[in-house]
Amino acid sequence: MILSKRLILITSFILIFSAISCKTGKNKKENINSNEVAIEYFFPEEIHYTEGLGEVIADRFYPIGWSKNGNFAYMIEPADEGLGNYQLVLIIQNLISNEVIWDWSTDPIISEDLYREDIWKKNYDLFKKNMNKQGIIQIRDMKLEPDYFVYKDKDYIISIELTKETEKDINIDIVKKNKIILTCKQLGKKIVFEDTFESSLILGQQIAGCFISPYEDRIAILVRSERWGYEGPPNIVEYKVYGANLTTGFQK
């Protein structure tokens, strides 16, 4: 009888200990899974686009990477219009809505000996925190595809239609509206985005190319705009990003 009671107590203790161990192990596993490893980043490489630039001063463009849900991160060094100022801008843009969800920039008037790599190092923790928050995974050697490209055995062409008006003060034609169009030979055509510009002094726009997401059927379209210079030529080349899905929204 005494032996049976001891056996029952020992068995109960083993069951309770096993239950606690299993629960603790499960919680530990859940904690490990919930605490994802932070993603690290390196200073991105510049994309060089020079086709038809001529006598202009151009922005410098540095693509960083993609998230798995439509976010795209990049940096821009705005063109210096002879004022001796330097500026660096980091942007995280959602390419489903085309909205900027986070951006950061330096003051345009800073020390001349403080440049891109120094700014990156100085603000790295802030950049890392926000890019991690938005799920950005950096892509090394990101390629700028041309306005015609093939993706999953389908042929795509990106084009842009412009509506211009004459700016009477300087008697030149400037862009008032644009329409970015994505055409797929197999799927049809769709309007990616329509933009309106007020007092922009944009002389012309063209498709610089696109970046293809490694995680989704999605592209980041890079549009090149040539703007009238602050005091006339040389003109300024600026870049803007628009997103497009490669499988939906097409019409024959």
N, C-alpha and C positions, 0 to 999 in steps of 0.2 A: 504493500500500500504506500509506504513511504517512498519506495523506489519509483512507483508510478507517478507520485506527485512531483518528485524531482525531475523525472523525465518530461512531464508536462511543462514545468517551469523552464527547463533548458530549451525545449522545443519552441516555447513561446518567445523566449529571449532571442533565439536564432531568427525567428520570423520577423520580429520587430526590428532587429539590427539589419536584416536583409532589406526590409522595406525602407528604412532610413537611408541605407547606403545607395539603394537604387534611386531614391528621390534626389539625394545629394548629387549623384553622378549625372542624373538627368538635368538638374538645374545647372550644373557646371557646363554640360554640353550645350544647353540652351544659351548660356551666357557667352560661351565662345563663339557660337554662331551669330549671336546678335551684335557682338562687338567686331565689326568688320575691320580688317587691316587698313590703315590709312594709306591712300595712294600718294606716292611722291611724284614730283614733276621736275623737269629740267628746262632751262631757257630754250624756247622754241626756235626753230630755224625759219628764216625769212623766205617768203615766196616771192620770186622775182618775176615781174610781169612787165615787159618793155615794148610789146607790139604797138607800133604807131604812136608812141608817146611824144616824140618830137621835142619842141622847146617847152617843156613843162617841168614843174616840181611835183613829185609824187609822194603820196603816203607810203609808208612801209608796212607790210602786212605779215603777221606771224600767226599762222594757225596752230592751235594747241591740241585739241582733241574733241572727242564725242562722249556723250553719255549713251546709255542703252534705251533712253526714252525721249530722244529728239533734241537734246541740248548740245550746243556747239560753243566752244570757247576759243577766243582768239585775241591777239593784241594788235594794236595799231599805233604807229608813230605818225601823227599828223604832219603834213608837209609844213616846213618852216617858210613862211612868206617873207623872208629877209628881215625878220624882227629879232633874230638871235635867241629865240625861245626854244626850249625843248620840252616835249610832252610825250608821255606814254599812257596808253589807255588799254585796260583789260576788260573784255566784254564776255559775258555768258548769255547766250541768246537761245530761246526756245524756238526751234525751227518748225514747230507745228503751228504755233500762233504768231510767229515772227516777232514776239515781244522780247525785249531785253530784260532778263530776270535778275541780273546783277552786273554792275559795272563799277569801275574804279579808274581814277586818273590822277596824274600828278598835277600840281600847279603848273601852268604853262611857263611861268617865269622861275626858273631854278638855276642852280649853279651850272656853269658850262662844263665842269669836269665831272658831273654826275650823269652817267648815261645808263643805257638799258640794263646791262648786267648788274650794275650796282643797285639800281632801283628794284630789280627782281629779287636780289639777295636781301635787301633791306625790308621788303614787304612780303617775303616768301610765305611766312606763316599765315598771313591774311589771305593770300592767294590760294594757298593749299586748303585752308579751312573752307572757303567758299566753293572752290572747284570740287572738293570732296563732297560737300553738301549737295551739290547738283549732279554728282555721279560722273564727273568728267574723267575719262581715261585718256592719257596723252598718247598720241600716235607719232611715232618717229618717221621722218622722211615722208610727210604727207604730200601727196601728189595732186597738183592742180590739173584736172582733166580739161580738155578743150570743150567748146560749146557743142560739139558733136561727139558722142561717146556710145559705147556698147555696154549694156549691163544685163546679165543673165540672158544672153542671146537676144536681147531686144535693142533696137536702134533708137537713140534719143537725140533731139536737137533742141537747144535752148536759144530762144530769140527774144528780141526786145523791140517794141513798137513805141515811137515817140510822138508826142503832140507838142509842137513848138508855137511860140508867139514872139512877135518882135518887141524887144525892150526899147522903147522910144528914147529913153535918156542917152543910151549909148548906141542905138540903131543897130542892134544885132539880134539874131534869133536865139531864144533860150528855151530850154525844156520846161514845159508846164506840167505835163503828165507822162507817165510811162506805163507800159503794160508788158509784163514778163510772161512769156509763153513757153510751155514745155510740150513738145510734140514727140510722140512715139509712133513709129511706123506701124507697129502691131496693135497698139491700144487706142490711138487717137490723139486728141489735143486738149489742153486745158490752160486756163489762165492761172498762173502761179500767184501773181500779186499785181495790184495796180497802185501806183503812188502818184501823189500830187505835190507839186513844189511851188512855194510862194517866195518870190524875190530871191531865188537861189542862184541866179546867174550861171546855171548849168548850160554849157554850150552843146554838149552831146554826151551820150552814154553808149556803152557796149558791154557785151558779156565777156568778162575776163576768163571765165571757166567755172568749174565747180569741184567741190570735194565730195567724195562718196563715203557715206557712213559704213564702217565695217560691221555694224550691229543691226542696222535696219535698212529697209528699202527707201533710203532718204538721201537727198543731196543738199549741200549748202552752195547756193549760186552766188558767185562773186561778180558784182556789177561795178564797172569802172565809169566814173563820172569826171568829165573835164569841166572845170569851173573857171570863170573869168577871174584873173588874178586881182589882188587887192588894189593895185594901181595899174591894171592892165597886164599884158604878157610880161614874164612867162606865166602861163596859166597853171592851175592847181589840179592835180589828179587825186580824187578821193575814191574810197572803196566802201561798198555797202553789201551786206549779206542778206539773202532771202532763202527760205527753206522750201523744199518741195518733196512730196512723196512720189515714188516711182511706180506705184501700182494702182493708186486710186484716183478718182475724180476725172478720168479721161472720157472724152466723148468723140465718137466717130464722126 
